[in-house]
Amino acid sequence: METAQKLDTKAIIAGWTHAMTDMYCKDLKAMTDEQFVCAQPGKARSASALTADALSMAIYATNLLTDPSTEFQMEADMNRLVGEMTTIEEAVRVVSETGAALSQAIGSASDEKLAEIMTPPWGGPSMPMFLFVNIAANHLWYHDGQINFIQAMNGDEAVHWMDQ
């Protein structure tokens, strides 16, 4: 039996964050500016609002890793981001920058920082910081699925994030 090697948690989560950011940007690039900002039927949100939601969590996770006194400003961040991202080009830039900042913050965080126990902004059970930053990366994936649904509703059935 071989001895298990130590996992490099920071590299794994930072790499996953980079991958989720890349997937999200590929899907955004397949939309038109109009599809991105267009209100959806019923109570569904626009792709720009979904993207702002995804990014607000990534921004909070990044800030927590660098300034523990950070408060979650979801509403303010989302409103600012929706105003900032009115085109696909702007959205891809902001998603790329936000994902890169989170990946960098994860890679720079100490092991002690990633092991700190925190309470997520939605309440619930406390968790180690490394789990929360992983949730933030996966929050991009969650909203990317909603972007894919908007694309499908507009007749686009391609899987853009798989494109090389």
N, C-alpha and C positions, 0 to 999 in steps of 0.2 A: 504494500500500500504506500502510495506517495504522500508526502506531506503537502497539505494545501498551502499555496502561496498567498501572501498578504495581498488583498485587493487594494488598488489605488483608487479609493472612493472618489477623491477629488477629480482625478482624470476621467473616471467613468461618467460622473454626473456632468462635468464641464463638456465632455465630448457629446453626451446625449443632448445637452442644451444646444450645442452647435448644430447637431443633426435636426432637432426640432425646428430651430430657426431657419435652417436651409429649406426644409420641407415647406414650411409656412410661406416663405418668400417665393418658392417655385409655384405654389398654388395661387398666390396673389398675382404673380406676373401673367397668369392665364386669364385674369379678369380684366374687364374694361373699367375705366374710371367711373362710368355710370353705374355698373353693377356693384362696384365697391361702396358707393355712397347711397345707393338706392334703398329706400325703406322697403322692408319685406311685408307681405300680407299679414294680417292679424296682429299678433303681439310679438312676432319675430323681429329681431334687431337687424340692422344693416351690417354688412361685412365690416365696415369701418368701426361700428360700435363693438362688434365681437372682437376685432383686433385690439381695440383700446382696452377692453376687458382683459384679454390675455396678457397684454403688455403691462397693465397696472400691477398684476401679481409678480411679474418678472422684475419690475422696477422696485417693488417693495422688498423682494428677496435680495436683490442687489444691495439696496440700502441697508437692510438688516445686517448683511455681512460686513459692511464698512462703518455703520453707525448704529449701535444697538438702541439708541434713543429714538430711532425712526418710528413714526406712526404711519399706519396704513391710510393713505389718502385716495382710496379707490375712486370715489366720485370725482374729486378734483383732477386726478390723473386722467381718468377717462374723458372728462370734458375737454381738458387741454389736448389730449391726443387726437380726439375726433376733429378738433379744430385744426390741428397741425397736419393731419393726414387726409387731404382732400383728393389726392390722386394716388394711383398705384405706385408711381415712382417715389412719392413721399412716404407712402406706407412701407414699401420695401426698405427704404433707407432707415426708417425709424425701427422697424422690426429687426433689421440687421444690427443696428447700433445697440439696441436694447439687449438682444441675445448675446452679442459679443461682450457687453458690459457684465452681464450675469455670468457668462463663462469665465471671464477674467476674475471676477470677484470670488467665484468658487475656487478657481485655481490658486488664488492668492490667500485664501482663508487658512487659518491654522487648523490643525486637527482638533484642537480644543474648542475653537469657535464652531466648527461643524458638529461637534458632539454636544454643544449647549442645548439644553432643553428650553423650548419656547412654546407658547400657546399660539396657534394659528389665528388669523384675524376673524375667522368664522366661529371661533370658540371650539368646543369639543376637547378631545384629549390632547394633552401636551405631547410634543414630539421632538426628536433631535433636529437641529437646524439642517443637517444633511437631508433629512426626509422632506422638510419643507421646501428646500431649493429644488429637490427632485419633483415635487408636486408642481412647483412654478414652471419647470421645464415641460412637464406633461400637460399643464394648463394650455400651453401653446398647441399641443397636439389635439387636445379636446376641441378648442375653437377652430383648429384647422379642419376638423371633421365637419363643423358647421359651414365653413367656407366651401368645402367640397359639396355639401348639400345645396347651397345657393348656386354653385356652378351647375349641378345636375338639373336643378329647376330651370335653368336657362339653356338646357340642351347640351351641356358639355359633360360628357361621361368619361373623359380622359383622366388618368391618374398622373397628374403633372409632377408630383413630388418624386415619382419614380424616374422621371426624365433625367438623363445625365447632363 
